[in-house]
Amino acid sequence: MRRPWRAWLLGLLCLAGLAACPPAAYGAYPDHPVRWLIGFTAGGPVDTVARIMAQWLSERFGQQFVIENRAGSGGNLAAAAAINSPPDGYTLLFVAPNNAISTSLYKKLPYDFIRDTVPVASIMQLTNMLVVSNAMPVKTVQEFIDYCRANPGKISYASSGNGTSVHMSAELFKAMTKCDMLHVPYRGSAVAMPDIISNKVQLIFDNLPSALEQARGGTVRALGVTSPQRWPGVPDVPAIAETVPGFSAVGFYGISAPKGTPAEIVATLNKAVGEALRDPKLVARLNETGGIPKAMTPTEFGQLISEETEKWRKVVEFAGVSVD
């Protein structure tokens, strides 16, 4: 008589345990390929870092993290596509400064980035670099400022799209130096660089990875970095702040997911990214791009996004720019 009773009790306890635990699918995550939306063209600095991390995550989980480039509208097309995807962990968004900037720069966004996304993990931080065409008769930031002021409205700067850190770094520079320059947005810095090399457009405040590659190759001239101090990977390049006190624009890369993505999946991804950022081989590859790996909890990364959103709101207002 005792054995059936014990079997019944054991079964009841098992059912209760299942009810208290998350679905098994979370523990097996991911069990099929994951889409990772990138708001910029292939070959650019954002794409490069994303592919480095996607390869590591694919090997770690045994499932492909597939990069999907959705360039346009300063990264907002990718953000909208991610936000409107099922919150099941199988659609992720590569997060960069443009997502913090767009909140105030675009007045009619169909979403609220902070409200409609879940922070997952920080990957790294990086600076932008001011590079100019070799045809420009300047070799320092001060010479560049003097040349701009002597040629108002005759100089054009490229960006990787409206609302990107590349765009807003230049707008901040314009506001703080009173330089009159024309903005020429592209669908990514990789697309813009040939026009800078040929002097169709004279400069760009590009993310360090691609700017550094071109500068080291001698196709453009590096004048300064946008971080408050000289950047560890390029100590020979001055900080723009050495000439323009108070100038600062440091970017960040990370991962977000649609609101409602299960906390268990967020935790799994955050843990994996943390492991990646302790892998010497992956860290070396990120260092080669000019970035500094930076692991954070989801809460810490969410706080960073909020702080950057407020910071760039002030810059947008200060620079007096808007995109509709």
C-alpha positions in Angstrom: 0.0 0.0 0.0 2.9 2.3 0.7 4.6 2.0 -2.6 1.6 3.4 -4.7 1.2 6.2 -2.2 4.9 7.1 -2.4 4.8 7.0 -6.3 1.8 9.3 -6.2 3.6 11.7 -3.9 6.7 11.7 -5.9 4.8 12.4 -9.1 3.0 15.3 -7.4 6.3 16.8 -6.3 7.7 16.4 -9.8 4.8 18.3 -11.2 5.2 21.0 -8.7 8.9 21.3 -9.5 8.1 21.6 -13.2 5.6 24.4 -12.6 8.2 26.3 -10.6 10.9 26.0 -13.2 11.3 27.8 -16.6 10.5 25.8 -19.7 13.2 23.4 -20.8 13.6 25.4 -24.0 15.3 28.1 -22.0 17.9 25.7 -20.7 18.5 24.4 -24.2 18.8 27.9 -25.7 19.6 28.3 -28.5 18.3 25.3 -30.3 18.3 26.9 -33.7 20.1 29.9 -35.4 19.9 33.4 -33.9 19.5 36.5 -36.0 21.6 39.4 -35.0 20.5 42.7 -36.7 23.2 45.3 -37.5 22.1 48.8 -38.4 25.0 49.4 -40.8 26.6 48.0 -44.0 28.9 45.0 -44.1 32.6 45.8 -43.8 32.3 48.8 -41.4 33.5 48.9 -37.8 30.2 47.9 -36.2 29.9 44.9 -38.6 33.5 43.8 -38.0 33.1 43.7 -34.2 29.7 42.0 -34.5 31.1 39.3 -36.7 34.0 38.6 -34.3 31.6 38.1 -31.4 29.0 36.2 -33.6 31.7 33.7 -34.5 32.7 33.1 -30.9 29.0 32.8 -29.8 28.3 30.3 -32.7 31.2 28.1 -31.5 30.2 28.5 -27.9 26.5 27.4 -28.4 26.8 25.2 -31.4 24.2 27.3 -33.2 24.8 30.0 -35.8 24.5 33.6 -34.8 23.7 35.0 -38.2 24.6 38.7 -38.9 21.8 40.5 -40.8 22.8 44.0 -42.0 19.8 46.4 -42.1 21.5 49.7 -43.0 19.6 52.9 -43.2 18.1 55.7 -41.1 21.1 55.9 -38.8 20.5 52.3 -37.6 16.8 52.8 -36.9 15.6 50.3 -39.5 17.5 47.6 -37.7 16.2 48.7 -34.3 12.6 48.8 -35.5 12.9 45.3 -37.0 14.4 43.9 -33.8 11.8 45.6 -31.6 9.0 44.2 -33.7 10.3 40.7 -33.6 9.1 37.9 -31.3 10.8 38.3 -27.8 12.1 34.8 -27.8 15.8 35.3 -27.9 16.2 34.5 -31.5 16.4 38.1 -32.7 19.0 40.3 -31.2 20.2 43.9 -32.0 23.7 45.2 -32.1 23.6 48.3 -29.9 25.8 51.4 -30.5 25.7 55.1 -29.7 23.3 55.7 -32.6 20.6 54.0 -30.5 21.1 56.5 -27.7 21.4 59.5 -30.0 18.3 58.7 -32.2 16.0 59.1 -29.2 16.4 62.9 -29.3 17.6 63.5 -32.9 14.6 61.8 -34.5 11.3 63.4 -33.5 9.0 60.8 -35.0 10.5 57.4 -34.1 7.9 54.6 -34.1 9.4 53.2 -30.9 11.0 54.2 -27.6 14.4 52.4 -27.4 14.7 52.2 -23.7 11.1 51.2 -23.2 10.9 48.7 -26.0 14.2 46.8 -25.6 16.0 44.7 -22.9 19.7 45.3 -22.3 21.6 42.1 -22.7 25.4 42.7 -22.6 28.1 45.2 -23.2 30.9 44.2 -25.6 33.4 47.0 -25.7 34.0 50.8 -25.7 35.8 52.7 -28.3 36.7 56.2 -29.6 36.2 57.9 -32.9 39.0 59.3 -34.9 39.1 62.5 -37.0 40.7 61.6 -40.3 41.0 63.9 -43.4 41.8 63.5 -47.0 45.5 63.6 -47.8 44.7 66.4 -50.1 43.7 68.6 -47.2 46.6 71.0 -46.3 46.4 70.3 -42.6 48.3 68.1 -40.2 46.9 69.1 -36.8 43.5 69.7 -35.2 44.4 73.4 -34.8 45.4 73.7 -38.5 42.2 72.0 -39.5 40.1 74.5 -37.4 42.0 77.4 -38.9 41.4 76.1 -42.4 37.7 75.5 -41.8 37.3 79.1 -40.5 39.1 80.5 -43.5 36.9 78.4 -45.9 33.4 78.5 -44.4 30.9 76.3 -46.2 33.5 74.8 -48.5 34.3 71.7 -46.5 32.1 68.5 -46.3 32.2 65.8 -43.7 30.9 62.3 -44.2 29.1 60.1 -41.6 27.8 56.6 -41.5 24.3 58.0 -41.3 22.1 60.5 -39.5 22.2 60.0 -35.7 25.4 57.9 -35.6 28.2 58.8 -33.2 30.2 59.6 -36.4 27.6 62.2 -37.3 27.2 63.7 -33.8 30.9 63.8 -33.1 31.2 66.1 -36.1 28.2 68.2 -35.0 29.7 68.6 -31.5 33.0 69.6 -33.1 31.2 72.2 -35.3 29.4 73.7 -32.3 32.4 73.9 -30.1 34.8 75.3 -32.8 32.4 77.4 -34.9 33.5 75.5 -38.0 31.0 75.7 -40.9 30.9 72.2 -42.6 28.4 70.4 -44.7 27.1 67.0 -43.6 27.0 64.2 -46.2 25.4 61.0 -44.7 26.2 57.6 -46.2 24.8 54.1 -45.4 28.0 53.2 -43.5 31.5 54.5 -43.1 32.9 51.7 -45.4 30.9 53.3 -48.2 32.0 56.8 -47.3 35.7 56.1 -47.1 36.5 56.0 -50.9 35.0 59.5 -51.3 37.3 60.8 -48.5 40.3 59.1 -50.0 39.5 60.8 -53.3 38.7 64.1 -51.6 35.1 64.3 -52.8 34.4 64.7 -49.1 37.1 66.0 -46.9 36.8 64.3 -43.6 35.0 61.9 -41.2 34.9 61.3 -37.5 34.9 57.6 -38.0 34.8 54.7 -35.5 38.4 53.9 -34.7 38.6 50.4 -36.3 38.1 51.5 -39.9 39.7 54.9 -39.5 42.8 53.4 -38.0 43.1 50.9 -40.8 43.0 53.6 -43.4 45.3 55.9 -41.5 47.9 53.2 -41.0 47.6 52.4 -44.7 48.4 56.0 -45.5 45.2 56.6 -47.5 43.9 59.3 -45.1 45.6 61.4 -42.4 44.7 61.0 -38.7 44.4 64.3 -36.7 42.9 63.3 -33.4 40.7 61.0 -31.3 37.4 61.9 -29.7 38.1 60.4 -26.3 38.9 62.9 -23.4 42.4 61.6 -23.3 44.6 59.8 -25.8 43.4 56.3 -26.6 45.6 53.4 -25.4 45.7 51.7 -28.8 46.9 54.9 -30.6 48.9 56.9 -28.1 50.7 58.8 -30.8 47.4 60.4 -32.0 46.4 63.5 -29.9 43.0 63.8 -28.2 40.9 66.5 -29.9 40.4 67.7 -26.3 44.0 68.8 -26.2 43.0 71.5 -28.7 39.3 71.8 -27.9 39.0 71.6 -24.1 35.9 69.6 -23.0 35.4 67.8 -26.3 34.5 64.1 -25.6 32.7 61.4 -27.5 33.3 57.8 -26.4 31.2 55.1 -28.0 30.0 51.7 -26.8 29.0 48.4 -28.5 26.6 45.8 -27.0 23.5 43.6 -27.4 19.9 44.3 -26.7 16.7 42.2 -27.4 13.0 43.0 -27.8 11.1 43.8 -24.6 9.7 40.6 -23.1 12.7 38.4 -23.9 12.8 35.9 -21.0 15.3 36.8 -18.2 16.7 33.3 -18.4 17.8 33.9 -22.0 19.2 37.3 -21.2 21.2 35.8 -18.4 22.5 33.0 -20.7 23.6 35.5 -23.3 25.2 37.8 -20.8 27.1 35.0 -19.2 28.4 33.8 -22.6 29.5 37.3 -23.6 31.3 37.6 -20.3 33.1 34.4 -21.0 34.0 35.7 -24.5 35.5 38.8 -23.0 37.8 36.7 -20.8 39.0 34.7 -23.8 42.5 36.0 -24.7 42.1 35.2 -28.4 38.9 37.1 -28.7 40.2 40.0 -26.6 43.2 40.3 -28.9 40.9 40.5 -31.9 38.9 43.2 -30.3 42.0 45.1 -29.4 43.1 45.0 -33.0 40.0 46.9 -33.9 41.0 49.6 -31.4 38.3 48.9 -28.9 38.6 48.1 -25.1 36.5 45.1 -24.0 34.0 46.0 -21.3 31.8 43.4 -19.7 28.7 44.5 -17.8 25.6 43.0 -16.2 22.3 43.7 -18.0 21.4 46.2 -15.4 24.8 48.0 -15.7 24.5 48.1 -19.5 20.9 49.4 -19.3 22.2 52.2 -17.0 24.9 53.1 -19.5 22.4 53.3 -22.3 20.2 55.6 -20.2 23.2 57.8 -19.3 24.3 58.0 -23.0 20.8 58.8 -24.1 20.7 61.8 -21.7 24.2 62.9 -22.7 23.5 62.9 -26.4 20.1 64.7 -25.9 22.1 67.6 -24.5 24.5 67.4 -27.4 21.6 67.4 -29.9 20.1 70.5 -28.3 23.5 72.2 -28.0 24.3 71.5 -31.7 20.8 72.5 -32.7 20.3 69.5 -35.1 17.2 67.5 -35.9 16.2 64.7 -38.3 12.6 63.9 -39.2 
